Amino acid sequence: MTAEPLPLYYLGDSHIRYLKKAAKIGILAPHEVSGVEVGGATAVGMRNPNAKTNALGRYREWIRDKPREAIVVFHLGEVDCGYVIWYRAEKYDEPVEVQMMHSVEAYFEFIDELRDMGFHRIIISGATLPTITDDDQIGEVVIKRSAITATQKQRTELTLRYNEELCTRAEQRGLPYIDIAADVLDPQTGVVDVRLRHPNPENHHMNGNLAAPFWARRLHTAIARYQAPVQNPREWTCTRATFLKAYPGHSKNMPGDMRQPVAPGDVVSGDDIQRAGQHTVLRNARINGESFPLLTLLHTQHFSSATPITNTNTNTNTNTNTNTNTNTNTNTNTVEHRSRLLRSLQGILHRDRRDR
């Protein structure tokens, strides 16, 4: 097993910025994170040598001299599912499903190219669910995509099917797949929870403060497939009323699931990863024994000095096999789970049609 933290590289469209946000605030520590973000990149566009974004060329150029032992996270598909697949289906008079498969096939042509180059620690991440509503009329991306008539629910349903196919093909190659659909999908509406919308109504990206912790949690589980996580168990006693948080910021502005109050005398335990500004980055955080896996930031000055925990029962049986035949049962979002999400969404869509 590799002693030093493996570098984490990303290749993707503009929605890879949630990973970049997570790295910036320290919650992807101890991995060094870098990569290429190509705004407007599409999976199907990687088959076009004359594509305006030249995403494929830029990915190839950046990754070609990088160490092969690195972990590579790939993230594409939002533009495909939110616009291109619908546009091409109408233009070429083909079913949406046919165009979806063209996109997925192009996606994995590049994944297989990476593997042939010697990159075997690859993580496939699901396409970002659409945040553009049926009523949105402002914003550059909204205007550009106004040529298609698919509703937000239809685009969401397509994205879920697309991601299910990504997961299936990832598993066929022994690669971990992750997405955050279970974290962001509102089961009542069948689309992204409104709180995940960007504060700027002209911005079609998710709220990065909320999306970053969700992605970081899923990423750490997938990374553990390739390298055992740091185990540095410590505990801290709270000396001043404070909060354990998922991201930096004033606690009063955070949703309830992104913070948890800690009172003087409470004991916080977890793996001490590193310092990030005024915070200590934790993994496997607990408050008085209760687990809070999404919360990773402890305000260092509001606690006593860290005390090592001995006789920990932490499970160290982590699979670090880099073989592409690695057991895929550790995928954080299984095909069955996404199938349930898709069936739930289809039920919502059916009820909507019936009630019209």
N, C-alpha and C positions, 0 to 999 in steps of 0.2 A: 504494500500500500504506500501511496505517496505521502511523505511527512509534511511537506509544505502545502498550503492551500493551493488548489489548482486554479489557474486563471479562468475567469468566466467571460466568454465572448458572446456578443449578441449580434444578430443579423436580422433586420426586419424593416417594417414600415414605420410610420410616425407613432404608432401605438406602442412601440418598444420603449417609449419614453417612461412608461410606468416602471419598467425594470431600471432604467437610468435613475429615476426618482428614488427608488428603493436603495440603489447603490449610494446615491448622494447623501441620504440621511443615515447611512450606516447599517441598514438592516439586512444587507446581503453580506456583511462581514462574516468571515475574514477574507473573502475572495476579492481579488482585484478585478474590476469590471471595466470592459471597454468593447467597442464594436462600431457598427455602421448602422445609422438610421437613414432610410431613404423615404422621404415623404411621398405619398401617392403610389408607392410600389405595389404591384400586384403579382400574384403567383403565376397567373396565366401569361402575364407580360414577360416573364423570364424566357418564354419561348420565342419572343420577338427580338431579333438582334437590333432592330431600329426603335425599340421602346424609348419614349421620351425620358424616363427616369434612369435608364441604363442600370437598373438595380442589380441585375445579374453580373454585369461587368464590374460594378463597384464592390459587390460582395466578394467576387473572385480575387480582385486586386488586393483587397484588404486582408483576406484570410490566408493567401497562398504561402506566406513566409512565417506564419504563426506556428508555435509548437503544437505538435499533434496530440499531446496529452491533455490539452485544454478541453474545457467543457464549452460546447457551443449551443446557445439557445436560439431557435429560429422562430420568428413570429411574422406571419403574413396572413392575409385573407379578408381583412375588414373591407378593403376597397372592392375586392372580388364579390363578396356577398352583399355589400351595400349598394353596388352600382354595376360593375362590369359584367357580371354573370347575367343580370337582367337585361342590360343593354345589348349584349351579344346574342342572347336568346331571341330577342325581337329582331335584331338586324339580320340574323342568319336563319330566322324562322325555325328554330330548334327548341326542344324542351329545355326548361331551366336546369333540369337534372343532368342533361347531357353537357351543358356548359359548366356546371359545377364539377363534373368528373374531369373535364379538360383542365380546369384549374388545379384540382387535387393532383392530377398526374404530373403537371408541370412542377408543382411544389416538390413532389418526391423525386423527380428527375434530378433536382439540385441536391436534395438530401443524399441521394445515392452517389452523386458526384463528390460530395464532401466525404462520404465514407470511403470512396475509392482513393481520395487524396490522403487518407490515413486518419481522419477525424472520426473516432468511434464513440466518443462521449458526447452525444447529441441529445438535446431535449427539444421535443416538439411541443409548442404552446398553441392552444386554440385561438382562432381568430376572435378579435374583440367584438362583442355584441353591439349592435347599432344603437346609438343614442339619439340620432336625428328622428324627431317625431313627425307625425303627419301634418302638424300645424306649423312647423318651423318654416320661415320664409326668408330669414336673413342669414348671412354667413357665406363665405366663398364656396365652401364645399356643398352646402345646401343648394345653392344656385346651380352649381355644376351638375349636381345629381338630379335636378328637377325634371329631367327628360324621362325618368322612369316613374311608373305609377305604383310600384309595390309599396304596401303599407309597412309601417315599422314592425308589426307583428309578422308579416310575411317575410321581411328581411331577417327578423330574429329567428324564425323557424328555419329558414335556409341556412343561417349561420350555425345553428345547432346541428343540422344534418351534415353540414360541411365539417364541423369539428368532430362529429362521430366518425366520419370517414378518415379524418386525420388520425384519430386515435387507433382505429383499426389497422391502418397501414403502419403506424408507429410500432404497434405491438407485433405485427408481422416481422418487423426488422429488429425486434428486441430493444426498442428505444422507449424511454419514458415519455408519457404525454401528460400535460397539465392544462387546465383551464380554470377560470374563476366563475363559470356560469352559476354554480350553486350559491356563490357569494353575492352575486349582483342581480340575478333575475328575480323580478317580483312575481310570485306565483299567482297573485290576484289579477294582474294585468297581462302577464305573459311577455312583458318587455322589461328592459333594464329599469331598476328602481330609480325613481326620479332623483334621489339624493346622489346618485352616481353621475348625474349630468354635470358638465363643467359649469362653474359659476358664470362664465361668459357665454351668453346664449348663442353667440356666433361661432363658438368653438365646438367642433363635433367630437372632441376627445372626452374621455371620462375625467372625473375629478381625480387628479393625480394623487392627492393626499389619501384618498380612500382606496383607490385601485392599487397603489404601490404595496401596502401591507398585505393585501390579498394575494398578489402575485408573489411576493417574497415568501410567504408561508408555503405556497405550492412549490416554488422553486427549491426551497431547502429540502423538501421531501424528495424531489427528483434528483437533486445534486447528491443526496445520500446514496443513490444507486451507484455513484462513481467514486465517491470519497466519503469515508466516515466523518460525521460532524465532530466539531470540537467538543470535548467533554472537560469542562473546567468548573465543576459544581461548587457554588458559593451560596452564602445566604447573607442577607442584609436586614438589619432591624431599623424600622422607620423611626425617625426622630422628629419629623414635622409632617403635618397633614399634607398629602400630595396625591399624585395619580401615577399609575403605571400606564404608559401610552403606546399606541401603535405608530405614531409619527410625531415629530416635534410640533409644538404650537401650544396656544393657550387652551387649557382643558375645557373652558366654558364654551368654546366654539366647536368642540368635537362631538360626534355622535356617541351614544352610550356604549356601543360595542367597540369603540376605538380607545376607550379609557376605562380605568377601574380605580376607584378611590382606595387609598392606603392610609390607615390611621397610625398615629404614634404607637409603637409597640408591636405593630404587625410585622410579621417576618416574610420577606420575599426571598425566594430561592430560585436558582436556575443556573445555567451555564454562562459564565462570564466570558464574553467574546472579546470586547474591546471598548475603549472610550470613544465617544463621538460627541464632541463639544461638551455640553453640560450633562450629557447622559452617559449611562453605561448600557451597552447593547447586550441583551440577554437572549438566551434561547431556552425553551421549555420553562417559561416563567410560571411560578406558583405564588399565590398569596395565602399564607397560613395553610398551605397544602392544597389549595384549590387551583386547578390548572387554568391558565389564560394564554393559550398558544399564539393568539394574534398579537398580544402585547409584548413588545420587545425593548422598550426604552424606560430606564429607571433614572430618575433625577438624582445624580450622584450625591449632591450636597444635602439631600433630604434624608439620608440614611447613614447609619454607622458604617465603619469600614467593613469591607467584605471579609467573611470568615469561611475558610475552606470547609466543605462538607466531607466527612469521611464515612466509609461503609455505605456508599451510595449503591442503590440497586438499579441504577440506570442500565438499561439494556444496550449492550454494545454489539449485538449481533446484527451488524449492518452489512448489506451485500455491496461489495466494492468491485465486483467482477466487471471488467470492461468488455467482455465478450458480447457480441450482438445477440446471442441467444439467451441473455440474462432473463430470469423469470420476470414476466411482466405483471405479476399480481401486485407489485408495489406501485403501479400507476395510481396517482392521487385521484383521478377521475376515471372510473371504468366505463366501458361501453354500456354496461347495464344501467349505470347511474345516469348517463346522458340520455339513454333511451327513455328512462322514466321521465326526465325533464321534457323530452320531445313529445312524449305521449300526453303529458300534462298540458303543454302548450297547444297541441293539436285539439285537445278537448276544449280549451278556452276559445280557440278560433272557431270551432264548430258551434259552441254556444252563441258566440257573437253573430255568426251568420244566421242561426235559427232565430235570434231575437230581433233581427233587423226587420 
